[in-house]
């Protein structure tokens, strides 16, 4: 199974207000294991970066002024994600911006059916809890100390690890190593020891409240 973890940075929040993409980052996964294939670019958005956005990612108008336009990298980007599921945190935001860029150059939009939104998975799995990327890194004890600002490739690296935990998969590196050992000696038995992280008291209470509201709504 081939997937692509994807993240974008933009000049601001809303496509309706004319905001554009300034960075795209992608990391390819094969059976949830990162491969050596990545896609990354900075883009000239042909407009000013909002002050709020610059506080998030730190990319200035001057830094972006000599970068390529989206139309210059579109074909390479589309080729990289072709026939692959896209794993995105808060996919509605990224897909709306990507489809806006594609529309501006006359390309077909990305089909939302090919997108896995980790925000939706986290919301369903941990109702009432904080589900930002930083909060999920903390929950799963993933080191996010390099994330001083939001940058697409670092966010993709972190999300790839968060995604594995959200879908309850074994740690990819351990699984890969186990397969290598099995290939050397088929008599070796590999056992995994996965740390189980139980819900907090607050999360249990929030889940009870959520369950009551759901049952009442659907009664």
N, C-alpha and C positions, 0 to 999 in steps of 0.2 A: 504494500500500500504506500503510495507516494503522496505526501502532503507538503504544503508550504506554509510556514509560519510567516505572517506578514504584518508590517507596521508602517504607518506613515506619520510624518510631521507636516504641519500646515501653517499658513499665515494667520489662521484664525479658525473659529469654530464652524461658521455657517457657510455652506455653498451658496445659499440664497443671498448672502452679503458679498459675494464675489471672492471668497477666500479660495486659495489654491494650495497645491502640494509643494513642499520644499524638500522633502526627503522620502525615499522609499527604501525599505529594507526587507529582505526575504531570506529565509533559511530553509533549505529542503530537508524533509524528513523521510526516511524509508523505514517503515514499520516502527515509527516513533523515534528512530535513531537519526540524529543529524548526519547528513552526508557532507562531503566537501564542497557542495554546490551552494553558492549564495548569490544574491543579486542586491546591489546597493548603488544608489546614486543620490546626489544633491541636485536640486532643480531651481532654475530661475523662475519664480512665480509670476513675473511680469507685473508685480504690484508690491506695495510695501507690506512688511510683516507687522502685525499688530503688536503693541507693547505687551499685552498679556501672553501672546504666543511666544514672543522672544524670551520672556521670563521662564517659559516651560522648556524650550529647546536651545535657546542661546544663539540661533542663527540670525545674523544681521543682514540688512539689505546689501551692505558692501560685500559680505562674504558670498552671498548668493548671486551677485550681479554678473559674474563670469561663468556661471554654471549652465549646463544644457537646458533646453526647453523640454517639456514633457513629450512633445511630438518627436524629438530626436531619439528618445529612448523607448518609445511606446512599443515598437515591434519586438525589441529584445526582452522587454518586460513581459509582454503577452506570451512570448515563446517560452519564457521561464516558468510561467504558471499554467501553461496549457495542459488540460486534462488532469489537473491536480486539485485536490481539496485544499481550500485556504483556511488556515487556523488563525483567527483574529480575536483580539480582546476588544469588545465593543465594536463589533463589525459594522454596525449601521453607520458609524462615523467614517471609518476608512473607506467602505464601499461607496458611500455617497460622494466622497471626494474623488475617488478613482473613476467612478462612472461619469462624473462631471468632466474630468480631464479627457476621458475617452470620447465623450459627446462633443467636446470642443474641436476635436480633430476628426470627427466623422467615423469613429470606431464603435463597434457593438459593445454594449455594457457587459459587465461581469454578472453572470447568473448567480443570484443569491442562494440558489439551491446547492451550489458548490462550496458554500461557506460554513465553517464550524465556528460558532461564536462562544468563546470560553467564558465570556461574561454571563451568558445565559446558563451555561453548565454550572458555574459557580453560584448563581442566584438560586437555581433549583436545589443545589446540593447543600448550600448553607444559607437558608432564608433568614433575613434579619441581620446578617453579618456583613462586615466590610469586605468588599470583593474587588477592590482596586488591585492592580498588578503588584504594588508594593505590599498590600495587605495579604495577598495570597502567597507572596514570597515569604513573608513572616510566618504564615501558617504552616508552610511546608519546609521551613528552615532552609530556604534557598538564599544564598549570599547575594544581596543586591547592592553591595557597598559601592560598586562602580557606577551606579545609576545616580550620579550627581544631578544630571539634567536628563530630559527625555530624548534619547537618540534611537533611531530606528533599529539598528543592528543589535545594540545591547538589549533593547526591549524584546527583540525577537529571541535572543538567547535565553533570557529569563522566562519568556512565555513558553518556550519549548519545554522547559523543565516544569513549569506550572501545569502545562497541559498533560504531561505524563501522570502527574499526581491527581489531577482532576478526573481522569478517566480510569484511575486505579490500575495503571500498568506497572509492571516491574521496572526497576531502574534499568534503562536501556543498556548502559555500559556493562552491568552485571549480566544481563541476558545475552549480550553479544559475546562476552567472555565465556559464558557457559556453553554456548554453541561451539566455540572454538575448542574447548576442552572435550566436549562430546565427540567432535570429529577426530580427535587424537586417540581417545579411548572410549569406546562405546559402553564399557562396563562402569564408567564413572557415573555416580548418581549425584545430580546437582540439586541442592535444596536452597530455597531462598528464605531469607529472614527479612520481612518488610516491617518497618516500624508503623504501628497503627496509631494514628492521631485521633483521639476521641473528641467529641464535641464538648465545649465548655458548658458550664451551668447556664450562662446567659443564652447560648445558642440553643440549648434544649428548651428553655422557656420560650424563646422566640419561635421555635418550630411548633410548639404547642399552640401558640396564639395563631400562627399561620394556618395550622391544620383546622382549628375551630372555625376561622373565617372562611376557609375553603369549603368545609362541610356545610356551613350555614348557607353559603352562596349557591351551592349545588344541590341543596335539599329539595 
